[in-house]
Amino acid sequence: MKSWILAMLGLTVLAVAIGGLFGIQLAARLKSVEQPHVTDVDKGAAPRYGADASVLDLPPVITNLADPSTAWVRLQTAIVYDKKDVAKPQMLAATITGDILAYMKTVTLTQIGGASGLEHLREDLNERASIRSKGRVRELIIQTLVVQ
């Protein structure tokens, strides 16, 4: 009986010690979560684009896809460009929007499906915008993409 009580007492002390260690680790994790994270913006890092960069929302592109022809897509995009390089940004936006419309009519639903399809679409649209603007557009940003 005495050995059984000692064994239970030893196991109880061991359980309390292990629980205390886990509690200390949990408290340390909670402290690190509660502390605000410093981002690059908070550090005063340089912006991704220069001070002359501007963003222009393009009109939404609504069209049907190549396959299936009953699937419709609505694509909302914006372009990032340098103000000093582009004299008439609205004309450039209209040209790029027309090019996006023509391109989206050739895309199939399987091509834009999934994360890799979206990434390929973004790369293709960036390349087309860069070619159409003769390199004056820094990036084309996909804001929304809805397929119905």
Backbone bond lengths (Angstrom), bond angles and torsions (degrees), N, CA, C in turn:
res aa  C-N    CA-C-N  psi(-1)  N-CA   C-N-CA  omega(-1)  CA-C   N-CA-C  phi
1 M - - - 1.453 - - 1.532 109.99 -
2 K 1.335 115.76 -40.90 1.460 120.52 -178.50 1.533 110.96 -64.36
3 S 1.317 117.79 -40.22 1.464 120.84 179.35 1.535 111.03 -67.48
4 W 1.322 116.42 -34.82 1.459 120.39 178.39 1.527 110.16 -66.16
5 I 1.307 119.43 -43.19 1.465 123.90 179.00 1.531 109.68 -63.85
6 L 1.344 117.25 -42.05 1.464 120.58 177.88 1.533 111.18 -64.30
7 A 1.313 117.30 -39.32 1.460 121.11 178.08 1.528 110.25 -64.05
8 M 1.334 117.46 -44.40 1.464 121.24 178.78 1.526 110.91 -65.22
9 L 1.313 117.63 -40.25 1.464 121.82 177.97 1.526 110.46 -64.30
10 G 1.332 116.83 -41.76 1.471 121.05 177.66 1.519 111.49 -63.71
11 L 1.334 117.11 -43.20 1.462 120.92 178.29 1.532 111.47 -65.64
12 T 1.309 117.62 -36.55 1.471 121.49 177.98 1.519 110.49 -64.87
13 V 1.335 116.99 -45.29 1.471 120.84 178.37 1.519 110.01 -62.64
14 L 1.322 118.00 -41.59 1.458 122.22 178.14 1.535 110.91 -62.73
15 A 1.324 117.14 -42.83 1.471 121.45 179.58 1.527 110.90 -64.45
16 V 1.338 117.67 -41.33 1.459 121.16 178.81 1.529 110.11 -64.84
17 A 1.327 117.92 -40.46 1.466 121.30 -179.85 1.520 110.74 -65.70
18 I 1.322 117.96 -45.03 1.466 121.45 179.72 1.530 110.14 -65.32
19 G 1.315 117.67 -42.55 1.471 120.90 177.29 1.517 111.47 -62.33
20 G 1.306 117.49 -39.42 1.468 120.79 177.71 1.515 111.97 -64.18
21 L 1.336 117.29 -41.58 1.469 120.61 178.29 1.525 111.33 -63.86
22 F 1.334 116.43 -43.22 1.465 119.41 177.13 1.528 110.87 -64.32
23 G 1.303 117.91 -37.67 1.467 121.39 177.83 1.515 111.50 -64.09
24 I 1.320 117.98 -40.35 1.470 121.63 178.38 1.527 109.98 -65.12
25 Q 1.331 117.46 -43.43 1.460 120.54 178.10 1.528 111.35 -63.24
26 L 1.313 117.65 -40.47 1.458 121.77 178.95 1.527 110.84 -64.41
27 A 1.322 117.21 -42.04 1.464 121.16 178.50 1.527 110.60 -63.56
28 A 1.326 117.71 -38.49 1.470 120.92 178.12 1.518 110.88 -65.73
29 R 1.338 117.34 -39.18 1.466 120.41 178.31 1.520 110.84 -67.56
30 L 1.308 117.85 -39.54 1.461 120.66 179.22 1.521 110.98 -64.97
31 K 1.330 117.82 -37.92 1.462 120.63 177.41 1.519 110.95 -63.00
32 S 1.331 117.48 -41.07 1.455 119.94 -179.29 1.522 111.32 -69.48
33 V 1.321 118.03 -30.77 1.460 121.34 177.83 1.523 110.41 -73.23
34 E 1.323 117.68 -36.85 1.453 121.23 -177.69 1.521 112.59 -72.14
35 Q 1.322 118.78 -25.35 1.453 121.00 -179.73 1.517 109.20 -72.58
36 P 1.332 117.73 135.56 1.461 119.40 -179.52 1.531 110.28 -68.42
37 H 1.322 114.17 140.11 1.456 119.90 178.84 1.519 109.07 -85.24
38 V 1.302 116.91 136.45 1.457 122.31 179.11 1.522 107.61 -90.37
39 T 1.321 116.42 121.83 1.452 121.30 179.73 1.516 109.68 -96.63
40 D 1.330 115.43 174.27 1.458 120.03 179.11 1.523 111.32 -63.84
41 V 1.327 116.46 -33.47 1.460 120.17 179.83 1.524 109.67 -66.70
42 D 1.349 116.90 -39.34 1.454 120.61 178.82 1.521 111.78 -65.64
43 K 1.318 117.16 -31.39 1.459 121.58 -179.04 1.518 111.45 -76.60
44 G 1.307 117.79 -10.47 1.452 120.76 -178.64 1.519 111.75 83.52
45 A 1.328 117.34 30.53 1.452 121.53 179.95 1.521 109.58 -67.27
46 A 1.304 115.51 155.75 1.456 121.11 -179.90 1.527 109.24 -65.74
47 P 1.334 117.46 142.71 1.460 119.60 178.67 1.528 110.46 -64.36
48 R 1.314 115.28 159.35 1.464 120.34 -177.78 1.524 111.31 -63.92
49 Y 1.308 116.59 -36.19 1.455 122.17 178.17 1.523 108.24 -114.69
50 G 1.310 117.04 162.91 1.451 121.23 -179.02 1.519 112.29 -68.18
51 A 1.325 114.60 176.86 1.462 120.32 -178.32 1.524 111.71 -69.17
52 D 1.321 117.66 -22.64 1.471 121.11 -179.07 1.528 112.43 -85.96
53 A 1.316 117.69 -0.80 1.459 120.50 -177.65 1.523 110.48 -72.64
54 S 1.309 114.10 144.74 1.461 120.88 178.57 1.529 108.50 -137.73
55 V 1.320 115.42 152.62 1.466 121.39 179.20 1.522 108.12 -114.29
56 L 1.315 115.32 133.25 1.458 121.06 179.59 1.523 108.50 -127.19
57 D 1.328 116.26 122.59 1.464 120.70 176.66 1.524 108.97 -73.96
58 L 1.317 115.83 131.92 1.459 120.87 176.99 1.521 108.69 -90.07
59 P 1.330 117.41 154.78 1.466 118.82 176.02 1.525 110.04 -63.12
60 P 1.320 117.95 148.17 1.469 119.12 -179.68 1.524 111.30 -64.91
61 V 1.329 114.60 143.68 1.458 121.67 177.66 1.523 107.01 -103.16
62 I 1.329 115.78 121.18 1.464 121.54 179.06 1.520 107.29 -123.21
63 T 1.321 115.93 118.91 1.464 120.52 -178.47 1.520 109.56 -156.95
64 N 1.328 115.39 169.02 1.458 119.04 173.95 1.524 108.94 -91.53
65 L 1.334 115.28 156.37 1.460 120.99 179.79 1.526 110.03 -86.83
66 A 1.324 115.40 165.68 1.462 119.91 179.77 1.529 111.34 -67.55
67 D 1.331 115.93 -41.05 1.457 119.80 -179.19 1.508 109.48 -148.56
68 P 1.257 122.85 124.18 1.460 128.32 -8.43 1.533 110.15 -72.84
69 S 1.303 115.18 145.48 1.470 119.80 -176.20 1.525 112.45 -70.25
70 T 1.324 117.02 -12.56 1.464 120.09 177.97 1.522 112.19 -85.92
71 A 1.317 117.61 -9.03 1.470 121.56 179.89 1.522 109.36 -85.11
72 W 1.314 115.45 130.64 1.455 121.92 178.73 1.522 109.09 -109.74
73 V 1.317 115.33 149.82 1.456 120.83 179.78 1.528 108.47 -129.93
74 R 1.332 114.68 140.66 1.464 121.48 172.64 1.517 106.55 -121.60
75 L 1.328 116.55 120.65 1.453 122.89 -174.96 1.520 109.46 -122.14
76 Q 1.326 115.91 118.53 1.467 121.99 177.59 1.525 107.08 -107.48
77 T 1.330 116.81 124.09 1.461 121.64 -176.40 1.527 110.75 -132.74
78 A 1.317 114.68 169.62 1.458 122.47 174.42 1.520 107.62 -144.27
79 I 1.321 115.98 154.95 1.457 119.92 177.68 1.527 109.41 -117.72
80 V 1.329 114.34 148.48 1.463 121.66 174.85 1.520 106.10 -111.20
81 Y 1.328 115.80 125.38 1.465 120.57 -177.43 1.526 109.04 -144.03
82 D 1.338 115.99 164.31 1.461 121.57 174.55 1.522 108.93 -86.51
83 K 1.330 115.80 130.29 1.466 120.22 -178.89 1.526 111.53 -61.06
84 K 1.323 116.38 -36.71 1.468 119.23 -175.89 1.529 112.10 -75.30
85 D 1.341 118.87 -21.89 1.462 121.63 -178.78 1.518 113.61 -86.75
86 V 1.339 117.00 -25.58 1.465 121.25 -175.00 1.520 108.73 -111.27
87 A 1.328 115.76 112.80 1.465 120.20 -178.43 1.535 111.17 -77.12
88 K 1.319 117.06 -40.98 1.467 121.50 -177.69 1.528 108.85 -125.07
89 P 1.337 117.29 85.60 1.461 119.01 -176.37 1.526 113.89 -66.13
90 Q 1.327 118.36 -28.95 1.468 120.16 -180.00 1.526 111.19 -67.50
91 M 1.320 117.00 -36.78 1.466 119.93 177.44 1.527 110.34 -68.70
92 L 1.323 116.15 -40.53 1.460 120.31 177.26 1.526 110.20 -63.65
93 A 1.326 117.01 -40.46 1.462 121.48 179.07 1.526 111.00 -63.19
94 A 1.327 117.08 -40.72 1.467 120.47 179.12 1.526 110.72 -65.63
95 T 1.318 116.71 -39.69 1.460 120.60 179.25 1.524 110.99 -65.24
96 I 1.313 116.62 -45.36 1.466 120.93 -179.56 1.526 110.52 -66.82
97 T 1.336 117.69 -38.80 1.464 121.20 178.03 1.524 111.04 -61.55
98 G 1.321 116.83 -42.62 1.461 120.59 177.09 1.521 112.08 -62.63
99 D 1.317 115.90 -39.76 1.453 120.41 178.99 1.534 111.02 -67.21
100 I 1.336 116.58 -40.02 1.472 120.70 176.98 1.525 110.17 -62.80
101 L 1.330 116.94 -42.30 1.462 121.49 178.96 1.526 110.56 -60.07
102 A 1.331 116.82 -46.39 1.463 120.12 179.79 1.524 110.88 -63.92
103 Y 1.321 117.14 -38.83 1.468 120.33 -179.72 1.523 111.22 -68.71
104 M 1.325 118.08 -43.08 1.467 121.50 -176.76 1.525 111.78 -64.96
105 K 1.326 117.94 -24.14 1.462 120.55 177.04 1.522 111.88 -71.67
106 T 1.338 117.57 -16.42 1.464 121.25 -179.70 1.523 112.85 -98.91
107 V 1.330 117.78 -4.98 1.463 122.41 -175.69 1.524 110.16 -87.97
108 T 1.334 115.43 142.17 1.462 119.81 175.31 1.525 109.30 -100.34
109 L 1.308 115.46 163.29 1.459 120.87 -178.64 1.521 111.45 -64.46
110 T 1.308 117.58 -35.87 1.469 119.92 179.98 1.527 111.80 -69.36
111 Q 1.327 117.88 -27.23 1.463 120.62 179.29 1.526 112.29 -69.13
112 I 1.327 118.13 -31.28 1.465 120.12 -176.81 1.528 112.17 -104.01
113 G 1.322 116.75 8.02 1.460 120.53 -179.74 1.518 111.88 -78.56
114 G 1.309 116.46 138.43 1.458 122.07 175.91 1.514 113.23 81.04
115 A 1.320 114.81 177.44 1.467 121.07 -177.57 1.521 111.58 -67.94
116 S 1.329 117.38 -40.63 1.465 119.43 -179.26 1.526 110.47 -68.80
117 G 1.326 117.54 -36.03 1.460 120.21 177.03 1.515 111.89 -64.24
118 L 1.330 116.21 -40.46 1.458 120.32 177.62 1.530 110.80 -65.72
119 E 1.321 116.96 -39.46 1.466 121.12 178.12 1.529 110.88 -64.59
120 H 1.334 117.23 -42.02 1.467 120.23 177.51 1.529 110.98 -64.86
121 L 1.316 116.63 -39.86 1.464 120.45 177.48 1.521 110.39 -62.07
122 R 1.325 117.02 -44.33 1.465 121.14 179.06 1.526 110.85 -61.49
123 E 1.337 117.03 -43.88 1.462 120.57 179.23 1.526 111.04 -64.05
124 D 1.332 117.06 -43.87 1.464 120.82 179.94 1.527 110.94 -62.96
125 L 1.333 117.02 -43.88 1.461 120.06 -179.32 1.527 111.04 -67.96
126 N 1.328 117.79 -37.00 1.467 120.41 176.19 1.519 110.85 -62.65
127 E 1.328 116.32 -43.33 1.463 120.24 179.82 1.526 110.97 -64.12
128 R 1.326 116.47 -43.23 1.469 119.79 179.80 1.526 111.51 -65.07
129 A 1.339 116.44 -40.62 1.469 119.55 178.85 1.522 110.79 -65.30
130 S 1.315 116.47 -39.24 1.462 120.12 178.90 1.528 111.29 -65.77
131 I 1.317 116.80 -42.46 1.463 120.53 178.66 1.521 110.70 -66.34
132 R 1.330 116.62 -45.12 1.465 120.92 -177.90 1.524 111.69 -63.88
133 S 1.335 117.45 -33.26 1.469 120.68 -177.88 1.521 112.72 -96.15
134 K 1.319 116.95 5.56 1.471 122.63 -178.24 1.526 110.92 58.50
135 G 1.326 116.12 40.40 1.455 121.78 175.34 1.524 115.69 83.08
136 R 1.310 118.24 4.41 1.469 120.43 -178.10 1.528 112.82 -82.25
137 V 1.317 117.95 -20.24 1.464 121.17 176.62 1.517 107.66 -89.63
138 R 1.321 115.80 124.68 1.469 120.30 -179.30 1.513 111.93 -78.11
139 E 1.327 116.37 -40.07 1.458 119.51 -177.75 1.518 109.65 -158.52
140 L 1.314 115.26 146.29 1.455 121.87 171.35 1.521 106.02 -107.53
141 I 1.306 116.47 124.28 1.464 122.08 -176.31 1.519 109.03 -104.82
142 I 1.330 115.85 126.11 1.473 120.46 174.44 1.524 107.13 -85.20
143 Q 1.336 115.79 115.00 1.456 120.30 -179.76 1.528 111.09 -87.57
144 T 1.321 116.21 -50.04 1.464 120.40 177.23 1.517 109.40 -140.81
145 L 1.323 114.78 148.25 1.454 121.74 175.64 1.522 106.23 -140.75
146 V 1.331 115.37 115.57 1.463 121.28 -178.95 1.512 108.03 -122.32
147 V 1.325 116.77 126.02 1.453 122.24 176.90 1.512 107.47 -115.50
148 Q 1.327 115.33 130.62 1.467 120.41 -179.11 1.496 109.92 -127.60
